[in-house]
């Protein structure tokens, strides 16, 4: 179980890195000018929750990778050395997006819900979470296969 958690966390961090490239591409394309992890970090820092703050980019990146790692660890648990279907990874990534961006993020007043957000951000974020789910499943499967022969 401990190995599955570690494999999942490592896979989640890798998946978050790949997902972040989708988000940065969306930013560069003008579809998402203010990165959600930065906005979330800003809301939890002292001062006005909607004004830019020193260090929010670093805190946003750290918290984004931490959240991605924890979600990856949780994803890996039920597979215990078995292959996770890519479709399950995609569904998991989209579920994280919906729970976050239609749920707790707007409930805390950080960003509007998906249904009311600026047109480009939901598309980029949905695509990023699909990529997260695919990469997460592939990485968990790869680590499970590589370490499977070493299981006691």
Secondary structure per residue as TSV (DSSP state, phi and psi in degrees):
chain	resnum	aa	ss	phi	psi
A	1	X	-	360.0	-43.0
A	2	X	H	-61.3	-41.9
A	3	X	H	-63.2	-39.3
A	4	X	H	-63.2	-40.1
A	5	X	H	-63.1	-44.5
A	6	X	H	-65.8	-45.9
A	7	X	H	-58.3	-43.4
A	8	X	H	-65.2	-41.6
A	9	X	H	-64.7	-44.3
A	10	X	H	-62.2	-44.1
A	11	X	H	-62.3	-39.9
A	12	X	H	-64.9	-38.5
A	13	X	H	-66.7	-42.9
A	14	X	H	-61.2	-46.3
A	15	X	H	-62.7	-36.3
A	16	X	H	-65.7	-38.1
A	17	X	H	-62.8	-45.0
A	18	X	H	-67.4	-42.6
A	19	X	H	-59.1	-39.1
A	20	X	H	-62.4	-30.6
A	21	X	H	-66.9	-35.2
A	22	X	H	-64.1	-44.0
A	23	X	H	-64.3	-41.3
A	24	X	H	-66.3	-37.2
A	25	X	H	-63.7	-40.7
A	26	X	H	-63.1	-37.9
A	27	X	H	-63.4	-48.7
A	28	X	H	-64.0	-30.0
A	29	X	T	-79.9	-2.9
A	30	X	T	81.5	11.9
A	31	X	S	-88.2	-18.8
A	32	X	-	-150.8	78.4
A	33	X	S	-69.9	-21.1
A	34	X	S	-125.1	109.7
A	35	X	-	-60.4	129.8
A	36	X	H	-55.7	-42.2
A	37	X	H	-58.8	-35.5
A	38	X	H	-66.4	-43.4
A	39	X	H	-64.1	-39.2
A	40	X	H	-66.2	-45.8
A	41	X	H	-60.6	-43.5
A	42	X	H	-57.1	-41.5
A	43	X	H	-65.2	-27.2
A	44	X	H	-94.9	-5.0
A	45	X	S	-87.7	155.2
A	46	X	S	-59.9	149.3
A	47	X	S	102.1	-173.3
A	48	X	-	-61.9	128.1
A	49	X	T	-68.3	-15.4
A	50	X	T	-114.3	9.2
A	51	X	S	-104.7	136.9
A	52	X	-	-54.4	144.7
A	53	X	-	-133.1	151.7
A	54	X	T	-64.8	130.3
A	55	X	T	89.2	-3.2
A	56	X	H	-66.1	-31.6
A	57	X	H	-66.2	-44.4
A	58	X	H	-66.8	-47.4
A	59	X	H	-62.5	-39.1
A	60	X	H	-62.1	-43.7
A	61	X	H	-65.7	-44.7
A	62	X	H	-62.2	-46.6
A	63	X	H	-67.7	-34.8
A	64	X	H	-64.4	-46.2
A	65	X	H	-68.8	-35.9
A	66	X	H	-64.0	-45.4
A	67	X	H	-62.9	-43.0
A	68	X	H	-63.0	-38.2
A	69	X	H	-67.2	-43.8
A	70	X	H	-63.5	-44.5
A	71	X	H	-63.1	-36.7
A	72	X	H	-64.8	-42.0
A	73	X	H	-61.6	-43.3
A	74	X	H	-65.0	-38.2
A	75	X	H	-62.1	-40.4
A	76	X	H	-71.3	-26.9
A	77	X	H	-53.2	-50.1
A	78	X	T	-71.5	-11.3
A	79	X	T	-88.9	-24.3
A	80	X	T	30.4	59.7
A	81	X	T	87.3	-4.8
A	82	X	S	-94.2	165.1
A	83	X	-	-77.6	130.5
A	84	X	-	-90.0	125.0
A	85	X	-	-62.8	142.8
A	86	X	H	-60.2	-34.4
A	87	X	H	-63.1	-34.5
A	88	X	H	-68.5	-39.1
A	89	X	H	-61.7	-43.4
A	90	X	H	-62.5	-46.8
A	91	X	H	-60.3	-40.0
A	92	X	H	-64.5	-46.1
A	93	X	H	-60.1	-43.9
A	94	X	H	-68.3	-34.0
A	95	X	H	-63.9	-41.6
A	96	X	H	-60.5	-43.6
A	97	X	H	-60.1	-49.2
A	98	X	H	-64.7	-46.3
A	99	X	H	-62.6	-37.7
A	100	X	I	-77.8	-54.4
A	101	X	I	-93.1	-5.4
A	102	X	I	-114.1	-5.1
A	103	X	I	-118.5	-99.1
A	104	X	I	-70.2	-32.2
A	105	X	H	-65.7	-49.8
A	106	X	H	-69.7	-31.3
A	107	X	H	-61.0	-31.9
A	108	X	T	-87.1	1.2
A	109	X	T	73.7	24.3
A	110	X	S	-85.0	-47.1
A	111	X	S	-138.7	158.0
A	112	X	-	-70.0	159.0
A	113	X	-	-64.1	160.3
A	114	X	G	-48.3	-44.3
A	115	X	G	-66.1	-18.1
A	116	X	G	-117.5	3.2
A	117	X	S	-77.5	166.6
A	118	X	-	-59.1	147.1
A	119	X	H	-57.0	-37.0
A	120	X	H	-76.5	-35.3
A	121	X	H	-61.1	-47.5
A	122	X	H	-59.6	-36.7
A	123	X	H	-65.5	-47.1
A	124	X	H	-64.6	-43.6
A	125	X	H	-68.8	-38.0
A	126	X	H	-63.6	-45.9
A	127	X	H	-61.6	-43.0
A	128	X	H	-61.5	-39.8
A	129	X	H	-73.9	-29.8
A	130	X	H	-64.6	-46.0
A	131	X	H	-60.7	-43.9
A	132	X	H	-55.6	-48.4
A	133	X	H	-63.2	-41.5
A	134	X	H	-65.8	-50.0
A	135	X	H	-63.9	-38.8
A	136	X	H	-60.5	-49.4
A	137	X	H	-62.4	-44.3
A	138	X	H	-62.2	-42.6
A	139	X	H	-69.1	-43.1
A	140	X	H	-60.7	-44.9
A	141	X	H	-62.5	-42.4
A	142	X	H	-64.3	-44.8
A	143	X	H	-68.0	-38.9
A	144	X	H	-61.4	-42.3
A	145	X	H	-67.7	-43.2
A	146	X	H	-66.9	-35.2
A	147	X	H	-98.3	-7.5
A	148	X	H	-58.5	-38.0
A	149	X	T	-71.8	-13.9
A	150	X	T	-96.5	-1.3
A	151	X	-	-65.4	140.0
A	152	X	-	-66.6	360.0
